[in-house]
Amino acid sequence: MTTPLKRIDKRMPGWAKAVSAVVLVLVVLFAGIRLSVIPGLKDLFGTETNDRSGPALLQSIQDMSRYDAASGNFQIVVDLEKDAKFLPDAIRGTRTLYVGAGTVDAYVDLGKVGEDDVTVNGDRTSATLRLPHAALGKPSLDPDRSYAVSKQRGLLDRLGDLFSDNPNSEQAVQKLAVRHIGDAARQSELTARAETNTTHMLEGLLHSLGFKEVKVTYAT
C-alpha cells in the first residue's frame, strides 16, 4: 500500500527536489547564525586555537664581526596583475594591491680589517684605520606592517583556490615588495650614513682610550 507522502514524493519533479534541498541548507545556516547570537552559545560553538608547534632547533651558530651602523625603514605599494590571453579578467586573472613595509640594515664588516689597515704611532697618540665600505643587508619584510589592500580574482582562479593547499597565497607580492625595498635601499644614502656613524663610533672609542688624533678612511 502506498502512503500519500510517498505518492507526493514520486510526483515531485527533480528541480523541486533541488530547490527543497537548497532551502533546507539555508534554514540550517540561518539557524546556526541565530544560535550564535544567543548568549552562552557562542562559546559553545566557537573555535579554539591550539599551538602544537614543536621546539625550535638550533641548526648553526655564526660569529658576527660586522657593525650595524644604520637601518632604513621602507614602504612600498605593490600592484601585481596577472592576465590570461584570450580570456577576460572576470574568467581568468588576478590583481593584488599589497602594502609592504620592511627594513634594510647597512653595516661595516670589521672582520675584513687586517693588520696593514691599522696604523698607530709610537707614543700611541695617533691612529689611522682603513675600513671596507659599508654594505647593505638583506631586506626584511615586517608582517605586522604589511597587508593586502585588495584582491581581485577571476572565476577560474577562485575555483582553483578551493583545491589549493595554499589558497590566496601572497608569496608573489611579498617577493616583489622585498625586491623593491632592496632597490630603494640601494638608491638611498643608507651606506653613507652607516660609514659616518661607524667613523663617529670609532673616533669616540679611540679617544676614550687616550688617542689624540683618529683618522678613519674607507677603501675603494
Backbone bond lengths (Angstrom), bond angles and torsions (degrees), N, CA, C in turn:
res aa  C-N    CA-C-N  psi(-1)  N-CA   C-N-CA  omega(-1)  CA-C   N-CA-C  phi
1 M - - - 1.473 - - 1.525 109.17 -
2 T 1.322 117.68 132.66 1.466 122.44 -177.76 1.511 109.45 -96.55
3 T 1.347 115.33 127.43 1.465 120.37 179.57 1.505 109.60 -77.72
4 P 1.382 116.98 157.34 1.475 119.85 178.44 1.521 112.52 -58.10
5 L 1.378 117.87 -34.47 1.466 120.55 -179.22 1.509 111.08 -64.59
6 K 1.355 116.20 -40.95 1.460 119.86 179.56 1.519 110.83 -68.56
7 R 1.328 116.50 -35.26 1.465 118.84 179.00 1.528 110.40 -66.12
8 I 1.336 116.49 -39.40 1.461 120.31 178.89 1.515 110.35 -65.92
9 D 1.371 116.72 -40.47 1.469 121.33 -179.07 1.516 110.79 -64.19
10 K 1.358 117.17 -37.11 1.457 119.90 179.25 1.517 111.74 -68.76
11 R 1.354 116.45 -33.44 1.455 118.89 -178.53 1.527 112.13 -81.88
12 M 1.350 118.47 -10.94 1.465 121.19 -177.76 1.530 109.24 -73.88
13 P 1.332 117.98 122.90 1.470 120.25 -179.83 1.521 111.50 -69.30
14 G 1.352 115.30 168.55 1.461 120.14 -176.68 1.511 113.41 -64.87
15 W 1.359 117.25 -39.86 1.456 118.77 -178.62 1.515 111.70 -65.64
16 A 1.341 115.92 -32.17 1.464 118.59 178.69 1.514 111.21 -68.66
17 K 1.333 116.02 -36.47 1.469 118.82 177.14 1.528 110.83 -64.75
18 A 1.352 116.49 -39.35 1.468 119.70 179.38 1.515 111.27 -65.06
19 V 1.350 115.96 -41.64 1.462 119.50 178.37 1.524 110.96 -63.93
20 S 1.337 115.59 -40.02 1.472 119.24 179.21 1.522 110.64 -63.22
21 A 1.331 117.05 -38.76 1.464 119.84 179.61 1.525 111.12 -65.67
22 V 1.346 117.29 -42.15 1.463 120.72 178.53 1.519 110.90 -63.33
23 V 1.332 116.27 -42.23 1.466 119.84 178.41 1.520 110.72 -61.87
24 L 1.333 116.63 -39.28 1.458 120.56 179.57 1.528 111.30 -64.14
25 V 1.324 116.40 -41.11 1.461 119.88 178.12 1.523 110.85 -64.61
26 L 1.341 117.30 -42.27 1.459 120.19 178.81 1.520 111.63 -63.57
27 V 1.337 116.13 -37.79 1.468 119.47 178.42 1.522 110.67 -63.44
28 V 1.342 116.45 -41.53 1.467 119.88 179.82 1.520 110.79 -65.11
29 L 1.358 116.52 -43.43 1.459 119.91 178.77 1.517 111.19 -63.63
30 F 1.332 116.26 -42.33 1.463 119.64 179.47 1.521 110.73 -63.30
31 A 1.323 115.37 -39.22 1.462 118.56 178.68 1.516 110.89 -64.77
32 G 1.352 116.52 -37.39 1.456 119.25 177.87 1.509 112.20 -64.82
33 I 1.352 116.35 -39.34 1.462 119.73 177.91 1.519 110.71 -65.13
34 R 1.325 116.32 -41.23 1.474 119.71 179.43 1.515 110.73 -64.60
35 L 1.353 116.44 -36.94 1.456 119.06 179.83 1.516 111.67 -68.48
36 S 1.370 116.10 -31.15 1.457 118.94 -176.58 1.520 112.49 -70.33
37 V 1.341 117.79 -20.99 1.455 119.97 179.98 1.516 112.11 -93.78
38 I 1.332 117.33 -3.97 1.462 119.65 177.31 1.520 108.65 -78.66
39 P 1.323 119.10 128.92 1.463 121.07 -178.82 1.534 111.12 -57.08
40 G 1.329 114.28 134.40 1.452 119.98 177.53 1.510 113.99 94.84
41 L 1.351 118.36 -24.55 1.464 120.50 -178.75 1.522 112.55 -90.92
42 K 1.333 117.42 -16.95 1.450 119.70 -179.85 1.521 111.39 -64.06
43 D 1.342 115.81 -43.06 1.459 119.50 178.46 1.516 111.37 -69.29
44 L 1.340 116.50 -29.78 1.460 120.21 -177.77 1.514 111.44 -68.82
45 F 1.341 117.17 -39.70 1.454 121.54 -177.95 1.527 112.43 -104.07
46 G 1.334 118.06 7.97 1.454 121.04 -179.11 1.515 111.96 -75.98
47 T 1.329 115.52 171.82 1.462 122.13 179.90 1.516 110.20 -94.40
48 E 1.309 116.08 156.16 1.452 123.00 179.90 1.519 108.82 -128.89
49 T 1.322 116.25 132.59 1.460 122.38 -178.33 1.515 109.83 -103.36
50 N 1.338 115.79 126.12 1.464 121.73 178.78 1.521 109.12 -123.28
51 D 1.318 116.78 128.91 1.462 122.00 177.17 1.528 108.05 -92.03
52 R 1.319 117.08 105.45 1.458 123.00 -178.78 1.533 111.49 -106.81
53 S 1.330 116.41 23.39 1.463 120.06 179.89 1.520 110.50 -67.49
54 G 1.320 115.13 146.40 1.455 120.53 176.78 1.513 111.25 -80.33
55 P 1.314 117.65 173.53 1.469 120.86 179.79 1.518 111.11 -68.81
56 A 1.341 116.32 148.63 1.464 121.81 177.99 1.528 109.13 -71.94
57 L 1.324 115.79 138.62 1.458 121.91 -178.73 1.521 109.70 -106.33
58 L 1.321 116.79 130.20 1.458 122.42 176.88 1.522 108.48 -77.85
59 Q 1.315 117.21 116.05 1.453 121.86 -177.32 1.528 113.07 -95.30
60 S 1.326 117.67 -34.28 1.457 119.36 -179.64 1.522 109.33 -162.20
61 I 1.336 115.19 158.82 1.461 123.34 175.60 1.519 107.84 -126.56
62 Q 1.322 116.16 130.71 1.459 121.20 -178.65 1.516 109.01 -125.41
63 D 1.339 115.61 125.64 1.462 120.27 177.07 1.523 109.55 -72.22
64 M 1.331 115.88 134.51 1.448 121.71 -178.35 1.526 109.07 -105.03
65 S 1.321 116.29 131.50 1.461 121.40 177.88 1.521 111.42 -120.86
66 R 1.303 117.04 9.45 1.454 119.72 -177.21 1.524 110.12 -96.69
67 Y 1.296 114.38 152.64 1.451 121.59 178.73 1.523 108.02 -107.87
68 D 1.341 115.72 111.82 1.465 120.79 178.09 1.518 108.00 -76.92
69 A 1.323 115.20 105.72 1.453 120.56 -170.08 1.517 113.81 -100.48
70 A 1.319 118.08 -18.11 1.470 120.40 -178.95 1.518 108.90 -157.06
71 S 1.310 115.05 154.45 1.464 121.36 178.98 1.523 108.51 -141.81
72 G 1.327 115.79 132.21 1.463 120.57 -179.80 1.512 111.43 -112.47
73 N 1.328 115.88 138.60 1.457 122.57 176.48 1.531 108.94 -102.58
74 F 1.323 116.22 129.65 1.457 121.08 -175.81 1.527 109.77 -130.13
75 Q 1.324 114.51 154.58 1.463 121.27 175.81 1.523 108.68 -141.32
76 I 1.316 116.09 135.26 1.452 121.95 -177.77 1.522 109.20 -136.00
77 V 1.329 116.42 141.06 1.459 121.74 174.58 1.529 107.61 -102.06
78 V 1.321 116.60 113.64 1.460 122.73 -177.42 1.529 108.48 -97.39
79 D 1.320 115.49 127.64 1.468 122.09 177.01 1.525 106.65 -119.54
80 L 1.326 116.01 95.69 1.464 121.62 -174.46 1.517 109.42 -107.46
81 E 1.322 115.85 123.06 1.460 121.95 -179.51 1.521 109.85 -125.71
82 K 1.325 115.38 133.33 1.459 121.81 177.28 1.520 108.67 -124.43
83 D 1.322 115.61 120.46 1.456 121.36 -178.00 1.531 110.03 -112.82
84 A 1.318 115.29 154.16 1.462 122.33 176.01 1.524 109.19 -106.40
85 K 1.324 116.07 140.49 1.453 120.19 178.85 1.529 110.60 -68.16
86 F 1.310 114.66 138.56 1.471 123.40 173.46 1.528 112.78 66.15
87 L 1.342 118.30 12.00 1.459 120.69 177.23 1.521 109.45 -129.56
88 P 1.324 117.84 138.11 1.467 119.73 177.79 1.526 110.76 -69.58
89 D 1.328 115.12 158.93 1.464 120.25 -178.65 1.518 112.16 -62.10
90 A 1.324 117.41 -29.16 1.462 119.64 -179.90 1.529 111.91 -67.50
91 I 1.325 117.10 -22.75 1.460 121.09 179.42 1.524 111.31 -94.74
92 R 1.316 117.08 -49.31 1.457 120.72 -177.96 1.519 109.58 -144.19
93 G 1.303 116.41 122.04 1.456 121.36 179.90 1.516 111.03 152.00
94 T 1.309 115.87 152.72 1.461 121.30 179.06 1.523 109.36 -135.85
95 R 1.307 115.38 151.44 1.459 122.09 173.37 1.524 107.41 -147.04
96 T 1.336 115.51 124.27 1.451 121.54 -177.22 1.519 109.59 -124.55
97 L 1.311 115.98 129.64 1.463 123.12 174.53 1.520 107.43 -105.83
98 Y 1.328 115.99 116.03 1.468 121.09 -169.73 1.518 110.08 -131.46
99 V 1.329 115.84 133.76 1.461 122.05 176.29 1.533 107.69 -101.50
100 G 1.327 115.19 114.83 1.458 120.37 -179.83 1.515 110.79 -109.33
101 A 1.322 116.18 128.02 1.466 122.05 178.45 1.524 108.59 -123.45
102 G 1.302 115.99 135.33 1.458 119.12 -177.99 1.517 112.01 -160.82
103 T 1.318 115.28 179.61 1.459 122.08 -177.73 1.526 109.86 -128.25
104 V 1.318 114.64 153.46 1.466 122.70 174.02 1.517 107.36 -133.94
105 D 1.329 116.37 128.39 1.461 121.55 178.78 1.517 110.13 -96.22
106 A 1.334 115.78 144.54 1.455 122.62 173.06 1.527 107.82 -113.83
107 Y 1.327 116.38 133.54 1.462 120.23 -172.80 1.523 110.74 -139.18
108 V 1.330 114.34 161.58 1.458 122.61 173.01 1.522 107.13 -117.60
109 D 1.324 116.87 124.55 1.455 122.06 -176.69 1.525 108.76 -83.93
110 L 1.336 115.77 96.64 1.460 120.85 179.90 1.520 112.24 -72.31
111 G 1.326 117.37 -14.96 1.457 120.14 178.18 1.513 113.10 -69.24
112 K 1.330 117.63 -15.83 1.470 121.48 179.19 1.523 112.51 -89.93
113 V 1.323 117.17 -0.06 1.456 120.55 179.63 1.530 108.75 -80.83
114 G 1.321 116.61 120.02 1.464 121.58 -179.63 1.518 112.12 -98.93
115 E 1.336 115.63 -179.15 1.459 120.37 -179.34 1.522 111.40 -65.32
116 D 1.308 117.21 -33.70 1.465 120.41 -179.85 1.515 112.50 -73.13
117 D 1.318 117.13 -11.51 1.465 120.65 -178.96 1.523 112.30 -91.20
118 V 1.311 118.03 -2.87 1.466 122.01 -179.47 1.530 108.34 -123.91
119 T 1.313 115.94 123.83 1.461 122.08 -179.76 1.524 108.99 -124.12
120 V 1.339 116.26 127.62 1.461 122.10 -179.56 1.530 107.75 -129.07
121 N 1.342 117.09 133.76 1.462 120.19 179.64 1.530 110.93 -73.61
122 G 1.317 115.43 173.56 1.458 120.38 -172.88 1.510 114.33 -63.16
123 D 1.309 118.97 -41.69 1.469 120.33 -178.68 1.524 112.75 -90.04
124 R 1.295 116.37 10.78 1.463 122.71 174.75 1.538 111.98 55.20
125 T 1.334 114.24 47.43 1.462 119.31 175.38 1.522 111.84 -115.48
126 S 1.333 117.00 -11.54 1.460 120.98 -178.57 1.526 109.13 -134.86
127 A 1.319 115.97 137.66 1.465 121.29 -179.00 1.522 109.25 -139.68
128 T 1.334 115.11 140.05 1.459 122.30 176.78 1.520 108.52 -124.79
129 L 1.310 116.55 127.76 1.464 121.80 -178.80 1.516 109.40 -122.01
130 R 1.310 115.62 135.34 1.457 121.52 175.81 1.533 107.77 -116.03
131 L 1.310 116.12 117.80 1.464 122.39 -173.56 1.524 110.58 -114.28
132 P 1.325 116.59 157.34 1.470 118.66 171.77 1.529 110.57 -73.25
133 H 1.318 115.46 153.86 1.457 119.50 179.75 1.530 110.51 -63.17
134 A 1.310 115.12 153.54 1.464 120.51 179.18 1.529 109.95 -66.51
135 A 1.317 115.11 149.31 1.467 122.15 178.93 1.516 109.03 -127.11
136 L 1.329 115.38 165.75 1.459 121.75 -179.51 1.515 110.33 -101.66
137 G 1.322 116.07 139.31 1.453 120.95 173.61 1.529 110.23 -82.37
138 K 1.309 115.52 179.80 1.460 120.23 179.60 1.529 110.41 -74.13
139 P 1.316 117.61 139.27 1.470 119.55 176.79 1.526 110.85 -62.20
140 S 1.312 114.93 140.19 1.460 121.38 179.61 1.525 108.82 -119.27
141 L 1.337 116.35 118.87 1.462 121.67 -179.10 1.529 109.58 -83.76
142 D 1.313 116.21 131.49 1.455 122.58 -179.29 1.530 109.11 -91.64
143 P 1.343 119.08 110.22 1.468 119.75 -177.91 1.518 113.47 -68.19
144 D 1.335 117.73 -22.91 1.463 119.96 -179.61 1.527 112.13 -75.40
145 R 1.322 117.14 -22.41 1.465 120.62 -179.00 1.520 112.76 -112.64
146 S 1.321 117.40 4.93 1.467 122.24 178.90 1.523 109.26 -111.23
147 Y 1.322 116.16 138.67 1.462 119.11 -176.22 1.528 109.37 -160.74
148 A 1.328 114.65 157.72 1.463 121.60 176.53 1.527 108.87 -88.79
149 V 1.327 115.93 127.17 1.458 120.60 179.36 1.525 110.53 -80.73
150 S 1.332 116.64 -45.21 1.462 120.61 -179.95 1.520 109.16 -153.72
151 K 1.336 114.69 152.63 1.458 122.09 176.84 1.529 108.48 -135.27
152 Q 1.305 115.92 127.80 1.459 121.73 177.06 1.523 107.95 -122.10
153 R 1.329 115.85 126.30 1.461 120.58 -177.09 1.524 109.26 -134.46
154 G 1.322 114.94 143.18 1.447 120.51 176.45 1.514 111.47 -73.41
155 L 1.327 115.61 171.78 1.459 121.00 -177.15 1.525 111.56 -60.40
156 L 1.317 117.67 -44.61 1.459 120.34 -179.27 1.521 111.66 -66.47
157 D 1.312 117.45 -34.45 1.464 120.40 177.90 1.525 111.11 -69.27
158 R 1.328 116.66 -36.94 1.461 119.53 177.08 1.530 111.03 -65.52
159 L 1.330 115.99 -40.99 1.460 119.08 177.38 1.522 110.97 -65.51
160 G 1.329 117.29 -36.54 1.454 120.13 177.90 1.515 112.97 -65.61
161 D 1.347 117.23 -32.42 1.462 120.43 177.54 1.523 112.03 -63.51
162 L 1.336 116.62 -28.83 1.465 119.44 -179.43 1.521 111.68 -66.85
163 F 1.328 117.76 -28.33 1.459 121.68 -177.26 1.522 112.35 -109.27
164 S 1.315 117.09 11.66 1.461 120.77 -178.87 1.519 110.03 -95.50
165 D 1.358 115.25 147.23 1.463 120.05 176.46 1.521 111.61 -74.36
166 N 1.330 117.80 -21.76 1.453 122.23 -179.01 1.526 109.43 -134.39
167 P 1.335 117.26 73.87 1.464 119.64 -177.32 1.518 111.56 -66.98
168 N 1.343 114.08 149.32 1.462 121.14 176.56 1.526 111.69 56.58
169 S 1.332 117.47 38.99 1.456 120.77 -178.28 1.518 110.59 -63.27
170 E 1.335 116.30 136.25 1.457 122.06 178.72 1.522 110.98 -106.49
171 Q 1.325 116.18 17.51 1.457 119.51 -175.80 1.526 111.88 -62.72
172 A 1.329 117.20 -39.12 1.464 120.28 -177.53 1.524 111.21 -64.74
173 V 1.329 117.87 -46.72 1.465 119.89 -178.86 1.528 110.78 -71.17
174 Q 1.326 117.99 -30.34 1.464 119.91 177.14 1.524 111.38 -67.00
175 K 1.340 116.45 -41.96 1.461 119.20 176.82 1.519 111.03 -64.15
176 L 1.324 116.21 -39.28 1.459 119.99 179.05 1.527 110.82 -66.27
177 A 1.318 116.94 -38.54 1.463 120.60 178.05 1.529 110.68 -64.22
178 V 1.332 116.94 -42.61 1.464 120.83 178.82 1.527 110.39 -62.13
179 R 1.323 116.77 -40.57 1.471 120.02 -179.28 1.521 111.09 -65.61
180 H 1.343 116.87 -43.25 1.462 120.09 179.34 1.534 111.26 -66.33
181 I 1.318 116.97 -37.19 1.472 119.98 178.08 1.527 110.21 -65.01
182 G 1.334 116.65 -40.65 1.464 119.67 176.66 1.516 112.20 -63.12
183 D 1.338 116.91 -40.37 1.469 120.49 177.70 1.528 110.87 -63.59
184 A 1.327 116.36 -41.74 1.462 119.84 179.84 1.529 110.85 -65.38
185 A 1.324 117.28 -36.35 1.465 120.40 179.38 1.531 111.21 -66.59
186 R 1.345 116.66 -37.43 1.467 119.44 179.00 1.520 112.16 -69.54
187 Q 1.314 117.10 -27.19 1.455 120.68 179.28 1.529 112.69 -87.29
188 S 1.330 116.46 -7.75 1.458 120.52 -178.69 1.530 109.99 -89.00
189 E 1.318 115.77 -178.64 1.461 122.35 177.99 1.530 110.82 -99.53
190 L 1.322 116.05 31.31 1.461 119.62 -175.56 1.521 112.06 -67.08
191 T 1.336 118.26 -42.48 1.463 119.86 -179.88 1.528 111.39 -67.76
192 A 1.324 116.91 -36.51 1.468 119.55 177.45 1.522 110.74 -64.14
193 R 1.323 116.66 -39.87 1.470 119.83 177.26 1.532 110.15 -65.45
194 A 1.328 117.20 -38.30 1.463 120.13 179.36 1.527 111.28 -63.31
195 E 1.332 117.55 -40.01 1.463 120.24 179.32 1.526 111.01 -67.97
196 T 1.318 116.59 -38.69 1.465 119.78 177.40 1.522 110.96 -63.50
197 N 1.340 117.04 -44.21 1.465 120.39 179.90 1.520 111.20 -66.54
198 T 1.339 117.10 -37.36 1.468 120.19 178.54 1.524 110.55 -65.39
199 T 1.320 116.48 -41.34 1.469 120.38 177.90 1.523 111.07 -60.72
200 H 1.323 116.61 -45.87 1.463 120.22 179.29 1.524 111.14 -63.53
201 M 1.319 117.43 -38.43 1.458 120.59 -179.92 1.526 111.09 -64.65
202 L 1.338 117.34 -46.29 1.464 120.61 -178.64 1.519 111.55 -69.63
203 E 1.319 117.40 -36.82 1.461 119.57 177.32 1.529 110.89 -62.96
204 G 1.316 116.27 -44.75 1.458 119.22 178.42 1.517 112.45 -64.37
205 L 1.345 116.40 -38.43 1.461 120.13 -179.41 1.524 111.27 -66.79
206 L 1.329 117.31 -47.23 1.459 120.55 -177.26 1.528 111.90 -71.63
207 H 1.325 117.21 -33.06 1.461 119.17 175.35 1.526 110.88 -64.24
208 S 1.333 116.23 -36.73 1.464 119.15 177.99 1.522 112.02 -68.53
209 L 1.333 117.85 -19.90 1.465 122.53 178.14 1.523 112.53 -91.12
210 G 1.324 117.08 1.53 1.462 120.15 175.08 1.510 115.21 106.56
211 F 1.303 119.69 0.48 1.460 121.19 179.03 1.534 109.46 -77.30
212 K 1.340 115.02 133.14 1.456 120.47 179.56 1.524 112.04 -84.12
213 E 1.318 116.13 -38.09 1.456 121.12 -175.69 1.526 109.16 -126.32
214 V 1.309 116.01 127.49 1.468 121.87 -179.57 1.532 107.82 -129.78
215 K 1.320 115.70 129.16 1.450 120.79 178.49 1.537 108.52 -126.63
216 V 1.314 116.52 125.15 1.469 121.95 -179.87 1.521 108.04 -118.82
217 T 1.336 115.82 124.50 1.456 121.47 176.74 1.519 108.79 -123.28
218 Y 1.334 115.81 166.25 1.461 121.61 -178.87 1.530 108.60 -125.69
219 A 1.317 114.96 132.53 1.450 121.12 -176.41 1.511 110.35 -69.21
220 T 1.314 116.63 151.01 1.456 121.58 177.85 1.514 109.30 -80.09
